[in-house]
Amino acid sequence: MNRTRLLPLLLAVSASLAFAQTPATPTSDGISSARMLARDKVLASDEFEGRAPGTPGEEKTVAYLVSEFKKMGLEPGNPDGTYLQAVPLVGITSKPTLSFNIGGKPMEMTPINDFVGPTSRVVSHVAVKDSDVVFVGYGVVAPEYNWDDYKGVDVRGKTIVMLINDPPVIDPKTGELDPKVFGGKAMTYYGRWMYKFEIAAAKGAAACLIVHETGPAAYPFAVIVGSQGRENFTLRSANGNADHVAMEGWLTIDAAQRLFTATGHDFATLKRAAVSRDFHPVPLGTTASFSIDTTLRNVDSKNVVARLTGSDPKLRNEYVVYTAHWDHLGRNPALAGDQIFNGADDNASGTAMLLEVAQALASAPAAQRPKRTVLILSVTAEEKGLLGSRYYAHNPLYPLTKTVANINTDGANYYGPTRDVKIIGLGASTIDDIATDIAKGQGRYIIPDPTPEKGSYYRSDHFEFAKVGVPSFYPKRGVDYVDRPAGWGLKFEAEYDLKNYHKVTDEVQPDWTFAGGAQDAKFLVELIRRIANGDTWPEWRPGNEFKARRDAMMAAAKQ
């Protein structure tokens, strides 16, 4: 950030906060629901332009966060004496074309209506002509499940078409999804689009096209258009992502069905066949040609990090990292009417929660100061593929071998109190035990993710910490609301996903109070304190997919 611009930005942000705030009456532990609401209003205001990385909205957001951390008396979190960690990104705006050759005649696909086809390669132009098209089922290679959707076919240089999510394998005895294969109802990493593009690249494919379906994805194709059909970001790399597939795309279900029918195949039949270990890739008897013109720009984005140094001289060099992403989708000038994706829920509310928890920890009496150091880390580019947290995880400011745990907030409860606390990935680590005890003390209970098929564990910043081995914990607002009828919470979540998720309608509403957010902030403050003061470190449960990475990391540190 240009430091000459920092003061005017801070003044503007301070003025916005003063205008937005309502009188805040903190509870005895310093938590204020009114303050959280006021901060959400600031972060989700039109003035912040949707908080996209590399825009004036980023500059205002970063300045605001730095200002708030300073007011709390938190120290700069970067050892260089600043509150900032530079995250080097490349912005890529893709303009794709795509057509299939059907019996010598082109079948043109229309961008947005039929497909979205960005590239993550850092080049000005990508072109592939007459690439054989192969249907590879769900595109999964999972040795632990004896599953290989690529068996017997070399897809190098080819365009592969695959289905969204994990293979939904049915247990013949129960007629339900088999929990022993791909997690049953719960999505595994194999079902995430990131994995599908990664395995496609590892197999040498030219392009990967995922067939989007609203039901399995849990969001409509408009979400793909809104997030992927505009400028996207990648971390800068030495090879410019030359090892990625040239097109990382999605087809609408209608476009996929037209393609399969035109090539003499029945989409529904092949989809059923793909839910089997015996499935073999199916050449569609057509070729794909595509091109992508790109507009590139280097973006020097920022993670914002503050530090509350631990009170125990022996433990202060061990760290609990508390994260929430500050970014959202910015603005889209191509839209008629409202063009700003304010992201009031996602994730202005979570950032407001992060600030409230940080303030409660910083303002507590000296006797309540955590023994270990707490890092308050607000990361960039979550919406672009968890890039800010990924960058920190691979370029940590403090050793991962000294990082005790990561706690992550993405979205907050801006309505009333709940009787429950929802844990995404419940059962992953011993942090669950601490959380269960704290919830009990609040008169609440713990529930697992009621919609594990959405794969939420793999969709927020804690996942990047988990991938490198750090025990990570992802609580969400509950669904059993004290002041709402039974079932209201689940209905609200479903309606939000359908109507507001990644849309310009994600704005602060008149009935938001953050009374439930205050309840959850108390939960998080106590959780962070107990982890920071504990005699033992949190651990992954035996059998967890990330335990081996943590074990290897700690073993190497002892050598």
FIZARO-584358 format. One record per residue (C-alpha): residue number from 1; residue in three letters; x, y, z. Coordinates in pm, whole numbers. Layout:
(NUM, 'ala', (X, Y, Z))
...
This chain:
(1, 'met', (0, 0, 0))
(2, 'asn', (117, 352, -78))
(3, 'arg', (183, 493, 268))
(4, 'thr', (105, 848, 153))
(5, 'arg', (-252, 734, 97))
(6, 'leu', (-290, 564, 435))
(7, 'leu', (-385, 869, 645))
(8, 'pro', (-668, 989, 419))
(9, 'leu', (-801, 635, 405))
(10, 'leu', (-791, 600, 782))
(11, 'leu', (-975, 930, 824))
(12, 'ala', (-1240, 826, 575))
(13, 'val', (-1284, 489, 739))
(14, 'ser', (-1304, 640, 1087))
(15, 'ala', (-1573, 875, 965))
(16, 'ser', (-1767, 584, 819))
(17, 'leu', (-1748, 393, 1147))
(18, 'ala', (-1864, 691, 1348))
(19, 'phe', (-2162, 733, 1117))
(20, 'ala', (-2253, 364, 1120))
(21, 'gln', (-2221, 291, 1491))
(22, 'thr', (-2511, 269, 1729))
(23, 'pro', (-2452, 303, 2103))
(24, 'ala', (-2256, -3, 2212))
(25, 'thr', (-2315, -146, 2555))
(26, 'pro', (-2055, -418, 2610))
(27, 'thr', (-2130, -710, 2836))
(28, 'ser', (-1916, -775, 3143))
(29, 'asp', (-1663, -962, 2928))
(30, 'gly', (-1635, -674, 2681))
(31, 'ile', (-1844, -826, 2401))
(32, 'ser', (-2078, -587, 2217))
(33, 'ser', (-2336, -700, 1961))
(34, 'ala', (-2398, -337, 1858))
(35, 'arg', (-2029, -291, 1785))
(36, 'met', (-2024, -601, 1566))
(37, 'leu', (-2326, -475, 1372))
(38, 'ala', (-2164, -133, 1328))
(39, 'arg', (-1843, -286, 1197))
(40, 'asp', (-2036, -509, 959))
(41, 'lys', (-2214, -202, 824))
(42, 'val', (-1883, -32, 759))
(43, 'leu', (-1717, -327, 590))
(44, 'ala', (-2027, -406, 381))
(45, 'ser', (-2093, -45, 284))
(46, 'asp', (-2087, 67, -77))
(47, 'glu', (-1788, 283, 14))
(48, 'phe', (-1581, -36, 51))
(49, 'glu', (-1687, -148, -299))
(50, 'gly', (-1719, -517, -217))
(51, 'arg', (-1364, -549, -76))
(52, 'ala', (-1205, -712, -380))
(53, 'pro', (-827, -762, -372))
(54, 'gly', (-634, -515, -582))
(55, 'thr', (-902, -244, -574))
(56, 'pro', (-959, 76, -374))
(57, 'gly', (-1192, -141, -166))
(58, 'glu', (-892, -343, -50))
(59, 'glu', (-703, -29, 45))
(60, 'lys', (-995, 95, 254))
(61, 'thr', (-1046, -244, 417))
(62, 'val', (-680, -290, 504))
(63, 'ala', (-656, 63, 641))
(64, 'tyr', (-967, 7, 850))
(65, 'leu', (-839, -319, 998))
(66, 'val', (-500, -170, 1079))
(67, 'ser', (-671, 127, 1246))
(68, 'glu', (-893, -99, 1457))
(69, 'phe', (-602, -317, 1569))
(70, 'lys', (-406, -8, 1671))
(71, 'lys', (-701, 125, 1872))
(72, 'met', (-717, -206, 2058))
(73, 'gly', (-352, -180, 2150))
(74, 'leu', (-260, -497, 1961))
(75, 'glu', (99, -518, 1840))
(76, 'pro', (195, -547, 1474))
(77, 'gly', (178, -914, 1383))
(78, 'asn', (456, -912, 1125))
(79, 'pro', (803, -938, 1283))
(80, 'asp', (909, -657, 1048))
(81, 'gly', (708, -418, 1268))
(82, 'thr', (400, -383, 1045))
(83, 'tyr', (47, -517, 1051))
(84, 'leu', (79, -639, 693))
(85, 'gln', (197, -949, 512))
(86, 'ala', (239, -895, 139))
(87, 'val', (59, -1156, -72))
(88, 'pro', (180, -1144, -436))
(89, 'leu', (-111, -1222, -668))
(90, 'val', (-176, -1211, -1039))
(91, 'gly', (-518, -1099, -1156))
(92, 'ile', (-640, -1284, -1466))
(93, 'thr', (-945, -1176, -1663))
(94, 'ser', (-1032, -1447, -1914))
(95, 'lys', (-1233, -1411, -2236))
(96, 'pro', (-1291, -1768, -2356))
(97, 'thr', (-1439, -1932, -2662))
(98, 'leu', (-1534, -2299, -2682))
(99, 'ser', (-1676, -2518, -2956))
(100, 'phe', (-1712, -2889, -3028))
(101, 'asn', (-1685, -3057, -3367))
(102, 'ile', (-1996, -3272, -3418))
(103, 'gly', (-1978, -3468, -3741))
(104, 'gly', (-1782, -3194, -3911))
(105, 'lys', (-2010, -2916, -3786))
(106, 'pro', (-1922, -2684, -3497))
(107, 'met', (-2134, -2677, -3182))
(108, 'glu', (-2060, -2337, -3038))
(109, 'met', (-2086, -2283, -2664))
(110, 'thr', (-2191, -1938, -2544))
(111, 'pro', (-1996, -1791, -2252))
(112, 'ile', (-2203, -1754, -1934))
(113, 'asn', (-2515, -1917, -2084))
(114, 'asp', (-2342, -2249, -2160))
(115, 'phe', (-2004, -2241, -1991))
(116, 'val', (-1751, -2051, -1785))
(117, 'gly', (-1392, -2112, -1895))
(118, 'pro', (-1118, -1921, -1716))
(119, 'thr', (-751, -2008, -1716))
(120, 'ser', (-504, -1982, -1430))
(121, 'arg', (-205, -1981, -1663))
(122, 'val', (-25, -1648, -1651))
(123, 'val', (-10, -1591, -2026))
(124, 'ser', (-181, -1346, -2259))
(125, 'his', (-335, -1609, -2487))
(126, 'val', (-422, -1978, -2472))
(127, 'ala', (-540, -2178, -2773))
(128, 'val', (-608, -2549, -2819))
(129, 'lys', (-748, -2695, -3141))
(130, 'asp', (-910, -3032, -3206))
(131, 'ser', (-856, -3182, -2861))
(132, 'asp', (-1023, -3521, -2819))
(133, 'val', (-1305, -3510, -2564))
(134, 'val', (-1331, -3783, -2299))
(135, 'phe', (-1590, -3829, -2025))
(136, 'val', (-1407, -3938, -1708))
(137, 'gly', (-1698, -3984, -1470))
(138, 'tyr', (-1625, -3801, -1146))
(139, 'gly', (-1258, -3752, -1234))
(140, 'val', (-1136, -3918, -915))
(141, 'val', (-828, -4124, -835))
(142, 'ala', (-862, -4251, -477))
(143, 'pro', (-643, -4556, -401))
(144, 'glu', (-785, -4591, -51))
(145, 'tyr', (-1126, -4657, -207))
(146, 'asn', (-984, -4864, -495))
(147, 'trp', (-1121, -4599, -730))
(148, 'asp', (-972, -4478, -1059))
(149, 'asp', (-1184, -4289, -1311))
(150, 'tyr', (-891, -4263, -1556))
(151, 'lys', (-805, -4632, -1585))
(152, 'gly', (-693, -4746, -1926))
(153, 'val', (-700, -4405, -2094))
(154, 'asp', (-423, -4152, -2154))
(155, 'val', (-582, -3806, -2134))
(156, 'arg', (-271, -3605, -2214))
(157, 'gly', (-365, -3316, -2441))
(158, 'lys', (-734, -3406, -2424))
(159, 'thr', (-1038, -3218, -2299))
(160, 'ile', (-1196, -3409, -2014))
(161, 'val', (-1555, -3370, -1899))
(162, 'met', (-1644, -3476, -1545))
(163, 'leu', (-1927, -3469, -1295))
(164, 'ile', (-1944, -3248, -989))
(165, 'asn', (-1883, -3376, -633))
(166, 'asp', (-1787, -3726, -512))
(167, 'pro', (-1932, -4043, -662))
(168, 'pro', (-2256, -4104, -463))
(169, 'val', (-2199, -4473, -388))
(170, 'ile', (-2504, -4650, -244))
(171, 'asp', (-2477, -4923, 19))
(172, 'pro', (-2691, -5208, -125))
(173, 'lys', (-2787, -5322, 226))
(174, 'thr', (-2931, -4990, 341))
(175, 'gly', (-3013, -4814, 16))
(176, 'glu', (-2835, -4508, 158))
(177, 'leu', (-2505, -4344, 69))
(178, 'asp', (-2224, -4570, 188))
(179, 'pro', (-2034, -4387, 469))
(180, 'lys', (-1730, -4608, 404))
(181, 'val', (-1686, -4473, 50))
(182, 'phe', (-1612, -4102, -3))
(183, 'gly', (-1759, -4014, 334))
(184, 'gly', (-2115, -4113, 246))
(185, 'lys', (-2325, -3800, 262))
(186, 'ala', (-2024, -3586, 352))
(187, 'met', (-1815, -3448, 69))
(188, 'thr', (-1445, -3533, 63))
(189, 'tyr', (-1170, -3332, -100))
(190, 'tyr', (-1214, -3552, -408))
(191, 'gly', (-1545, -3376, -465))
(192, 'arg', (-1405, -3025, -465))
(193, 'trp', (-1344, -2846, -793))
(194, 'met', (-991, -2761, -678))
(195, 'tyr', (-907, -3131, -661))
(196, 'lys', (-1065, -3199, -999))
(197, 'phe', (-852, -2935, -1170))
(198, 'glu', (-542, -3057, -983))
(199, 'ile', (-582, -3421, -1090))
(200, 'ala', (-665, -3313, -1447))
(201, 'ala', (-339, -3120, -1457))
(202, 'ala', (-146, -3412, -1307))
(203, 'lys', (-286, -3634, -1582))
(204, 'gly', (-173, -3385, -1849))
(205, 'ala', (-520, -3286, -1977))
(206, 'ala', (-552, -2976, -2192))
(207, 'ala', (-882, -2870, -2037))
(208, 'cys', (-1114, -2979, -1759))
(209, 'leu', (-1488, -2909, -1784))
(210, 'ile', (-1701, -2983, -1478))
(211, 'val', (-2072, -3037, -1539))
(212, 'his', (-2250, -2809, -1294))
(213, 'glu', (-2570, -2923, -1123))
(214, 'thr', (-2738, -2701, -868))
(215, 'gly', (-2848, -2981, -635))
(216, 'pro', (-2510, -3150, -582))
(217, 'ala', (-2325, -2818, -586))
(218, 'ala', (-2568, -2657, -337))
(219, 'tyr', (-2562, -2334, -538))
(220, 'pro', (-2687, -2228, -883))
(221, 'phe', (-2472, -2177, -1192))
(222, 'ala', (-2506, -1801, -1136))
(223, 'val', (-2263, -1839, -845))
(224, 'ile', (-2003, -1986, -1083))
(225, 'val', (-2061, -1699, -1325))
(226, 'gly', (-2033, -1441, -1047))
(227, 'ser', (-1713, -1578, -898))
(228, 'gln', (-1531, -1735, -1195))
(229, 'gly', (-1662, -1541, -1493))
(230, 'arg', (-1470, -1228, -1399))
(231, 'glu', (-1118, -1141, -1285))
(232, 'asn', (-967, -1430, -1094))
(233, 'phe', (-644, -1451, -900))
(234, 'thr', (-358, -1688, -850))
(235, 'leu', (-43, -1671, -644))
(236, 'arg', (259, -1565, -844))
(237, 'ser', (483, -1857, -931))
(238, 'ala', (810, -1903, -1115))
(239, 'asn', (650, -2102, -1399))
(240, 'gly', (336, -1891, -1435))
(241, 'asn', (122, -2199, -1366))
(242, 'ala', (232, -2363, -1690))
(243, 'asp', (160, -2698, -1525))
(244, 'his', (-212, -2616, -1486))
(245, 'val', (-473, -2722, -1740))
(246, 'ala', (-529, -2452, -2001))
(247, 'met', (-900, -2418, -1927))
(248, 'glu', (-1048, -2475, -1580))
(249, 'gly', (-1411, -2463, -1676))
(250, 'trp', (-1772, -2553, -1605))
(251, 'leu', (-2054, -2655, -1836))
(252, 'thr', (-2418, -2600, -1751))
(253, 'ile', (-2619, -2918, -1723))
(254, 'asp', (-2818, -2816, -2033))
(255, 'ala', (-2502, -2764, -2238))
(256, 'ala', (-2361, -3098, -2123))
(257, 'gln', (-2681, -3281, -2213))
(258, 'arg', (-2684, -3123, -2560))
(259, 'leu', (-2321, -3224, -2612))
(260, 'phe', (-2376, -3584, -2504))
(261, 'thr', (-2691, -3619, -2714))
(262, 'ala', (-2521, -3473, -3022))
(263, 'thr', (-2241, -3730, -2988))
(264, 'gly', (-2483, -4021, -2956))
(265, 'his', (-2460, -4066, -2581))
(266, 'asp', (-2718, -4041, -2306))
(267, 'phe', (-2597, -3820, -2022))
(268, 'ala', (-2816, -3981, -1758))
(269, 'thr', (-2698, -4331, -1853))
(270, 'leu', (-2330, -4237, -1836))
(271, 'lys', (-2386, -4054, -1509))
(272, 'arg', (-2529, -4371, -1354))
(273, 'ala', (-2242, -4578, -1493))
(274, 'ala', (-1989, -4342, -1333))
(275, 'val', (-2101, -4441, -983))
(276, 'ser', (-1901, -4763, -996))
(277, 'arg', (-1544, -4881, -950))
(278, 'asp', (-1586, -5061, -1283))
(279, 'phe', (-1639, -4738, -1476))
(280, 'his', (-1400, -4674, -1765))
(281, 'pro', (-1354, -4337, -1939))
(282, 'val', (-1574, -4287, -2244))
(283, 'pro', (-1440, -4105, -2552))
(284, 'leu', (-1727, -3890, -2681))
(285, 'gly', (-1619, -3909, -3043))
(286, 'thr', (-1580, -3535, -3077))
(287, 'thr', (-1307, -3275, -3044))
(288, 'ala', (-1297, -2944, -2860))
(289, 'ser', (-1133, -2623, -2973))
(290, 'phe', (-1099, -2329, -2741))
(291, 'ser', (-911, -2008, -2693))
(292, 'ile', (-870, -1773, -2401))
(293, 'asp', (-751, -1415, -2426))
(294, 'thr', (-642, -1278, -2091))
(295, 'thr', (-582, -945, -1928))
(296, 'leu', (-311, -977, -1663))
(297, 'arg', (-209, -754, -1375))
(298, 'asn', (16, -802, -1077))
(299, 'val', (-164, -733, -751))
(300, 'asp', (21, -676, -426))
(301, 'ser', (-252, -776, -186))
(302, 'lys', (-228, -792, 192))
(303, 'asn', (-299, -1019, 482))
(304, 'val', (-355, -809, 794))
(305, 'val', (-208, -952, 1113))
(306, 'ala', (-198, -835, 1474))
(307, 'arg', (-39, -999, 1777))
(308, 'leu', (-131, -1036, 2141))
(309, 'thr', (194, -1154, 2296))
(310, 'gly', (154, -1433, 2546))
(311, 'ser', (198, -1364, 2916))
(312, 'asp', (410, -1672, 2990))
(313, 'pro', (780, -1628, 2899))
(314, 'lys', (810, -2002, 2836))
(315, 'leu', (502, -2029, 2616))
(316, 'arg', (485, -1695, 2436))
(317, 'asn', (680, -1835, 2140))
(318, 'glu', (395, -2074, 2071))
(319, 'tyr', (100, -1945, 1869))
(320, 'val', (-274, -1977, 1831))
(321, 'val', (-383, -1830, 1497))
(322, 'tyr', (-735, -1690, 1465))
(323, 'thr', (-844, -1622, 1106))
(324, 'ala', (-1124, -1464, 905))
(325, 'his', (-1103, -1345, 545))
(326, 'trp', (-1170, -978, 476))
(327, 'asp', (-1225, -1001, 100))
(328, 'his', (-1535, -1043, -113))
(329, 'leu', (-1619, -1016, -484))
(330, 'gly', (-1593, -641, -542))
(331, 'arg', (-1812, -484, -805))
(332, 'asn', (-1923, -583, -1154))
(333, 'pro', (-1975, -279, -1381))
(334, 'ala', (-2146, -502, -1639))
(335, 'leu', (-2448, -542, -1413))
(336, 'ala', (-2753, -321, -1449))
(337, 'gly', (-2858, -157, -1124))
(338, 'asp', (-2671, -269, -813))
(339, 'gln', (-2315, -360, -910))
(340, 'ile', (-2157, -406, -566))
(341, 'phe', (-2117, -745, -401))
(342, 'asn', (-2121, -609, -44))
(343, 'gly', (-2063, -944, 124))
(344, 'ala', (-2234, -848, 448))
(345, 'asp', (-2258, -1210, 558))
(346, 'asp', (-1958, -1336, 358))
(347, 'asn', (-1744, -1222, 524))
(348, 'ala', (-1798, -877, 669))
(349, 'ser', (-1986, -1049, 951))
(350, 'gly', (-1697, -1287, 1017))
(351, 'thr', (-1448, -1001, 1008))
(352, 'ala', (-1664, -808, 1255))
(353, 'met', (-1654, -1120, 1475))
(354, 'leu', (-1278, -1142, 1444))
(355, 'leu', (-1243, -779, 1553))
(356, 'glu', (-1478, -828, 1848))
(357, 'val', (-1291, -1137, 1970))
(358, 'ala', (-960, -956, 1926))
(359, 'gln', (-1089, -659, 2124))
(360, 'ala', (-1216, -880, 2407))
(361, 'leu', (-880, -1056, 2431))
(362, 'ala', (-682, -732, 2415))
(363, 'ser', (-892, -546, 2672))
(364, 'ala', (-908, -823, 2932))
(365, 'pro', (-732, -775, 3267))
(366, 'ala', (-368, -879, 3279))
(367, 'ala', (-458, -1189, 3481))
(368, 'gln', (-669, -1313, 3190))
(369, 'arg', (-408, -1254, 2921))
(370, 'pro', (-341, -1579, 2731))
(371, 'lys', (-14, -1756, 2811))
(372, 'arg', (62, -1829, 2447))
(373, 'thr', (69, -1564, 2177))
(374, 'val', (-251, -1513, 1980))
(375, 'leu', (-222, -1402, 1617))
(376, 'ile', (-526, -1226, 1473))
(377, 'leu', (-498, -1289, 1099))
(378, 'ser', (-741, -1138, 849))
(379, 'val', (-654, -1292, 514))
(380, 'thr', (-704, -1184, 156))
(381, 'ala', (-834, -1367, -152))
(382, 'glu', (-1035, -1641, 18))
(383, 'glu', (-1294, -1595, -253))
(384, 'lys', (-1025, -1656, -516))
(385, 'gly', (-931, -1999, -385))
(386, 'leu', (-809, -1951, -24))
(387, 'leu', (-501, -1773, -157))
(388, 'gly', (-423, -1550, 142))
(389, 'ser', (-433, -1836, 390))
(390, 'arg', (-245, -2059, 146))
(391, 'tyr', (28, -1799, 117))
(392, 'tyr', (56, -1769, 497))
(393, 'ala', (58, -2148, 540))
(394, 'his', (351, -2176, 300))
(395, 'asn', (520, -1852, 411))
(396, 'pro', (439, -1839, 782))
(397, 'leu', (546, -1539, 986))
(398, 'tyr', (598, -1775, 1280))
(399, 'pro', (703, -2142, 1262))
(400, 'leu', (428, -2393, 1192))
(401, 'thr', (604, -2625, 1436))
(402, 'lys', (524, -2366, 1703))
(403, 'thr', (169, -2304, 1577))
(404, 'val', (-59, -2480, 1822))
(405, 'ala', (-388, -2445, 1634))
(406, 'asn', (-591, -2243, 1388))
(407, 'ile', (-944, -2122, 1466))
(408, 'asn', (-1139, -1984, 1169))
(409, 'thr', (-1451, -1770, 1133))
(410, 'asp', (-1638, -1741, 803))
(411, 'gly', (-1979, -1586, 852))
(412, 'ala', (-2133, -1492, 1185))
(413, 'asn', (-2472, -1508, 1356))
(414, 'tyr', (-2631, -1168, 1305))
(415, 'tyr', (-2966, -1291, 1437))
(416, 'gly', (-3055, -1420, 1783))
(417, 'pro', (-2894, -1669, 2021))
(418, 'thr', (-2892, -2040, 1942))
(419, 'arg', (-2905, -2347, 2161))
(420, 'asp', (-2636, -2512, 1950))
(421, 'val', (-2293, -2456, 1800))
(422, 'lys', (-2227, -2606, 1457))
(423, 'ile', (-1882, -2754, 1398))
(424, 'ile', (-1771, -2811, 1040))
(425, 'gly', (-1554, -3123, 1042))
(426, 'leu', (-1665, -3239, 1387))
(427, 'gly', (-1447, -3528, 1501))
(428, 'ala', (-1128, -3406, 1332))
(429, 'ser', (-930, -3301, 1639))
(430, 'thr', (-923, -3277, 2017))
(431, 'ile', (-1033, -2913, 1989))
(432, 'asp', (-1382, -3061, 1972))
(433, 'asp', (-1352, -3169, 2336))
(434, 'ile', (-1269, -2817, 2450))
(435, 'ala', (-1549, -2672, 2239))
(436, 'thr', (-1802, -2920, 2377))
(437, 'asp', (-1717, -2825, 2734))
(438, 'ile', (-1742, -2452, 2662))
(439, 'ala', (-2074, -2494, 2484))
(440, 'lys', (-2207, -2693, 2781))
(441, 'gly', (-2107, -2409, 3010))
(442, 'gln', (-2317, -2178, 2794))
(443, 'gly', (-2613, -2412, 2815))
(444, 'arg', (-2563, -2514, 2453))
(445, 'tyr', (-2479, -2831, 2262))
(446, 'ile', (-2254, -2917, 1969))
(447, 'ile', (-2389, -3038, 1634))
(448, 'pro', (-2205, -3162, 1325))
(449, 'asp', (-2253, -3001, 986))
(450, 'pro', (-2614, -3080, 889))
(451, 'thr', (-2526, -3044, 519))
(452, 'pro', (-2187, -3219, 487))
(453, 'glu', (-2252, -3279, 118))
(454, 'lys', (-2163, -2912, 57))
(455, 'gly', (-1800, -2983, 145))
(456, 'ser', (-1776, -2677, 367))
(457, 'tyr', (-1465, -2810, 543))
(458, 'tyr', (-1271, -2761, 220))
(459, 'arg', (-1409, -2416, 141))
(460, 'ser', (-1260, -2180, 398))
(461, 'asp', (-923, -2069, 527))
(462, 'his', (-872, -2326, 804))
(463, 'phe', (-832, -2584, 527))
(464, 'glu', (-498, -2437, 415))
(465, 'phe', (-368, -2470, 771))
(466, 'ala', (-502, -2824, 792))
(467, 'lys', (-332, -2919, 465))
(468, 'val', (8, -2833, 614))
(469, 'gly', (-74, -3022, 934))
(470, 'val', (-187, -2757, 1184))
(471, 'pro', (-492, -2873, 1386))
(472, 'ser', (-772, -2650, 1261))
(473, 'phe', (-1120, -2577, 1388))
(474, 'tyr', (-1413, -2427, 1199))
(475, 'pro', (-1723, -2339, 1404))
(476, 'lys', (-2031, -2183, 1244))
(477, 'arg', (-2350, -2027, 1369))
(478, 'gly', (-2599, -2278, 1503))
(479, 'val', (-2938, -2357, 1355))
(480, 'asp', (-3150, -2410, 1669))
(481, 'tyr', (-3252, -2050, 1736))
(482, 'val', (-3392, -1962, 2079))
(483, 'asp', (-3630, -1701, 1943))
(484, 'arg', (-3735, -1872, 1618))
(485, 'pro', (-3965, -2164, 1537))
(486, 'ala', (-3824, -2515, 1498))
(487, 'gly', (-3653, -2564, 1163))
(488, 'trp', (-3612, -2193, 1097))
(489, 'gly', (-3231, -2204, 1106))
(490, 'leu', (-3196, -2475, 842))
(491, 'lys', (-3453, -2302, 623))
(492, 'phe', (-3268, -1971, 659))
(493, 'glu', (-2935, -2126, 558))
(494, 'ala', (-3090, -2288, 249))
(495, 'glu', (-3261, -1965, 145))
(496, 'tyr', (-2943, -1763, 195))
(497, 'asp', (-2746, -2001, -28))
(498, 'leu', (-3010, -1978, -298))
(499, 'lys', (-3090, -1606, -288))
(500, 'asn', (-2788, -1422, -147))
(501, 'tyr', (-2470, -1630, -153))
(502, 'his', (-2217, -1450, -376))
(503, 'lys', (-2485, -1213, -502))
(504, 'val', (-2533, -837, -477))
(505, 'thr', (-2820, -906, -238))
(506, 'asp', (-2581, -1009, 43))
(507, 'glu', (-2636, -685, 234))
(508, 'val', (-2699, -584, 596))
(509, 'gln', (-3069, -626, 675))
(510, 'pro', (-3284, -417, 913))
(511, 'asp', (-3350, -710, 1148))
(512, 'trp', (-2984, -794, 1209))
(513, 'thr', (-2886, -758, 1575))
(514, 'phe', (-2577, -978, 1626))
(515, 'ala', (-2723, -1097, 1956))
(516, 'gly', (-2626, -1447, 1850))
(517, 'gly', (-2291, -1316, 1734))
(518, 'ala', (-2219, -1191, 2085))
(519, 'gln', (-2297, -1537, 2220))
(520, 'asp', (-2059, -1694, 1968))
(521, 'ala', (-1789, -1433, 2034))
(522, 'lys', (-1788, -1534, 2401))
(523, 'phe', (-1754, -1897, 2292))
(524, 'leu', (-1455, -1812, 2070))
(525, 'val', (-1281, -1598, 2330))
(526, 'glu', (-1301, -1881, 2582))
(527, 'leu', (-1191, -2137, 2323))
(528, 'ile', (-885, -1935, 2226))
(529, 'arg', (-797, -1878, 2591))
(530, 'arg', (-819, -2244, 2680))
(531, 'ile', (-605, -2350, 2385))
(532, 'ala', (-356, -2073, 2458))
(533, 'asn', (-338, -2171, 2824))
(534, 'gly', (-359, -2549, 2790))
(535, 'asp', (-99, -2791, 2921))
(536, 'thr', (-116, -2992, 2599))
(537, 'trp', (-145, -2902, 2233))
(538, 'pro', (-452, -2994, 2030))
(539, 'glu', (-404, -3304, 1814))
(540, 'trp', (-566, -3458, 1510))
(541, 'arg', (-772, -3767, 1586))
(542, 'pro', (-623, -4102, 1482))
(543, 'gly', (-717, -4176, 1124))
(544, 'asn', (-761, -3811, 1029))
(545, 'glu', (-624, -3733, 682))
(546, 'phe', (-399, -3453, 814))
(547, 'lys', (-250, -3631, 1117))
(548, 'ala', (44, -3779, 925))
(549, 'arg', (146, -3434, 805))
(550, 'arg', (149, -3295, 1157))
(551, 'asp', (339, -3596, 1287))
(552, 'ala', (600, -3563, 1012))
(553, 'met', (635, -3190, 1073))
(554, 'met', (691, -3232, 1446))
(555, 'ala', (929, -3526, 1400))
(556, 'ala', (1142, -3325, 1157))
(557, 'ala', (1153, -3035, 1405))
(558, 'lys', (1308, -3264, 1667))
(559, 'gln', (1592, -3377, 1441))
